[in-house]
Amino acid sequence: MRIGILGTGTVGQTFGTRLRNLDHDVTLGARETGNPRAVEWAEAHAAQCGTFADAVAGADLVINATAGQYAVNALEMAGGNAALAGKVVLDVSNPLDFGSGELRLTVCNTDSVGEQLQRAFPDARVVKSLNTVNGSVMVEPSLVPPPHTIFIAGEDPSAKEVVIGLLGQFGWAKGSVLDLGGIKESRGMEMYMPLWVSIMRALDGNLAFNINVVQG
Amino acid sequence: MRIGILGTGTVGQTFGTRLRNLDHDVTLGARETGNPRAVEWAEAHAAQCGTFADAVAGADLVINATAGQYAVNALEMAGGNAALAGKVVLDVSNPLDFGSGELRLTVCNTDSVGEQLQRAFPDARVVKSLNTVNGSVMVEPSLVPPPHTIFIAGEDPSAKEVVIGLLGQFGWAKGSVLDLGGIKESRGMEMYMPLWVSIMRALDGNLAFNINVVQG
């Protein structure tokens, strides 16, 4: 697949590297062209880089790996609804703000980044997934002993199928994917973040963990 | 132990019945004396009932099983800081509001019920636990196949030990209890509720589920 990644941070690069290892065509998109991190990464991985718009332009699938609070703005810069129309947008972001010294979500309870994106770009096929684990686990679930659960939410069933296919390539078994329903379920997935941080601290900073849903 | 339960709803009665079966001395506390649900339950289970203040007065351990948004008020009615001083207060509540037709938390992100209680009643030994599972699972974890995780948070280590002892009587193995730290960690535990509701719906309404924390 031709995949455009928005965001050149750790998560964006982690996706890029894993997707190149799976032989996908990858363009890493930054706010400005010539971003040194993006250029360096692209050279090292035989991939492309450019602006957010460059990353979206030729892509079959767009991955939003920007910080959640800037996601709508990044996708606007990428060309907005016209550029995104019909494309699958996998949103793995969280609206984390540690500015006060402790975690605050910049949106929660009555809205979420996933919903904001689908509202702002109604013709994009937004799918929320992977935001409930660390970037390393997102693309390499075997870092955590099975079984454990990954959530997915979105309005478009065929877009979710595309994402589930990609998750499978990363190593997420079909049985580990729990479909929560429409994009509104992003709310719970993002509001899990404070508990995620608490658990991570209780595990002495180990990032390689996840939760497994067990039912009786 | 002499245990006072605040709240005569399903959760309060579920705790009361389980604690009576474990041979604890139980007083079920209601907003007003003579509450018919409380009287009927107490007669059926050889237990006491009365006001919130009656439930707290003789108790070694107080369980807050009121709705989270009314918890501070209920503990005020029970006698406030003076009546609660030195007592272990196990808060199992969540600030759920379905009034708009969808779930909203009445407090989140920058505060939580657990923190509100500890702030309002500084001499109480508040411990947050069990709020991340359905009432039936709280007192009977074997309803869900092991292993799965229960969280605990609070400022007072010895109060947490008392609660962990009670959890053990319910069937929560020591290895299933994950101590998240101080009472501020209530925030993540309560903000998990929207995801809990989403999971419950994805499991076709099954309430007998929980999450297991797995680390690599």
Chai-1 contact restraints between the chains, C-beta under 6 A:
chainA,res_idxA,chainB,res_idxB,connection_type,confidence,min_distance_angstrom,max_distance_angstrom,comment,restraint_id
A,R104,B,N109,contact,1.0,0.0,6.0,A-B,restraint_1
A,L105,B,N109,contact,1.0,0.0,6.0,A-B,restraint_2
A,C108,B,N109,contact,1.0,0.0,6.0,A-B,restraint_3
A,N109,B,R104,contact,1.0,0.0,6.0,A-B,restraint_4
A,N109,B,L105,contact,1.0,0.0,6.0,A-B,restraint_5
A,N109,B,C108,contact,1.0,0.0,6.0,A-B,restraint_6
A,L143,B,G216,contact,1.0,0.0,6.0,A-B,restraint_7
A,V144,B,V214,contact,1.0,0.0,6.0,A-B,restraint_8
A,V144,B,G216,contact,1.0,0.0,6.0,A-B,restraint_9
A,P145,B,V214,contact,1.0,0.0,6.0,A-B,restraint_10
A,H148,B,V214,contact,1.0,0.0,6.0,A-B,restraint_11
A,L178,B,A202,contact,1.0,0.0,6.0,A-B,restraint_12
A,L180,B,S198,contact,1.0,0.0,6.0,A-B,restraint_13
A,L180,B,A202,contact,1.0,0.0,6.0,A-B,restraint_14
A,E185,B,S198,contact,1.0,0.0,6.0,A-B,restraint_15
A,R187,B,P194,contact,1.0,0.0,6.0,A-B,restraint_16
A,G188,B,P194,contact,1.0,0.0,6.0,A-B,restraint_17
A,G188,B,L195,contact,1.0,0.0,6.0,A-B,restraint_18
A,G188,B,S198,contact,1.0,0.0,6.0,A-B,restraint_19
A,M191,B,M191,contact,1.0,0.0,6.0,A-B,restraint_20
A,M191,B,P194,contact,1.0,0.0,6.0,A-B,restraint_21
A,Y192,B,Y192,contact,1.0,0.0,6.0,A-B,restraint_22
A,Y192,B,L195,contact,1.0,0.0,6.0,A-B,restraint_23
A,P194,B,R187,contact,1.0,0.0,6.0,A-B,restraint_24
A,P194,B,G188,contact,1.0,0.0,6.0,A-B,restraint_25
A,P194,B,M191,contact,1.0,0.0,6.0,A-B,restraint_26
A,L195,B,G188,contact,1.0,0.0,6.0,A-B,restraint_27
A,L195,B,Y192,contact,1.0,0.0,6.0,A-B,restraint_28
A,S198,B,L180,contact,1.0,0.0,6.0,A-B,restraint_29
A,S198,B,E185,contact,1.0,0.0,6.0,A-B,restraint_30
A,S198,B,G188,contact,1.0,0.0,6.0,A-B,restraint_31
A,I199,B,V213,contact,1.0,0.0,6.0,A-B,restraint_32
A,A202,B,L178,contact,1.0,0.0,6.0,A-B,restraint_33
A,A202,B,L180,contact,1.0,0.0,6.0,A-B,restraint_34
A,L203,B,Q215,contact,1.0,0.0,6.0,A-B,restraint_35
A,N206,B,Q215,contact,1.0,0.0,6.0,A-B,restraint_36
A,A208,B,G216,contact,1.0,0.0,6.0,A-B,restraint_37
A,F209,B,Q215,contact,1.0,0.0,6.0,A-B,restraint_38
A,N210,B,V214,contact,1.0,0.0,6.0,A-B,restraint_39
A,I211,B,I211,contact,1.0,0.0,6.0,A-B,restraint_40
A,I211,B,V213,contact,1.0,0.0,6.0,A-B,restraint_41
A,N212,B,N212,contact,1.0,0.0,6.0,A-B,restraint_42
A,N212,B,V214,contact,1.0,0.0,6.0,A-B,restraint_43
A,V213,B,I199,contact,1.0,0.0,6.0,A-B,restraint_44
A,V213,B,I211,contact,1.0,0.0,6.0,A-B,restraint_45
A,V214,B,V144,contact,1.0,0.0,6.0,A-B,restraint_46
A,V214,B,P145,contact,1.0,0.0,6.0,A-B,restraint_47
A,V214,B,H148,contact,1.0,0.0,6.0,A-B,restraint_48
A,V214,B,N210,contact,1.0,0.0,6.0,A-B,restraint_49
A,V214,B,N212,contact,1.0,0.0,6.0,A-B,restraint_50
A,Q215,B,L203,contact,1.0,0.0,6.0,A-B,restraint_51
A,Q215,B,N206,contact,1.0,0.0,6.0,A-B,restraint_52
A,Q215,B,F209,contact,1.0,0.0,6.0,A-B,restraint_53
A,G216,B,L143,contact,1.0,0.0,6.0,A-B,restraint_54
A,G216,B,V144,contact,1.0,0.0,6.0,A-B,restraint_55
A,G216,B,A208,contact,1.0,0.0,6.0,A-B,restraint_56
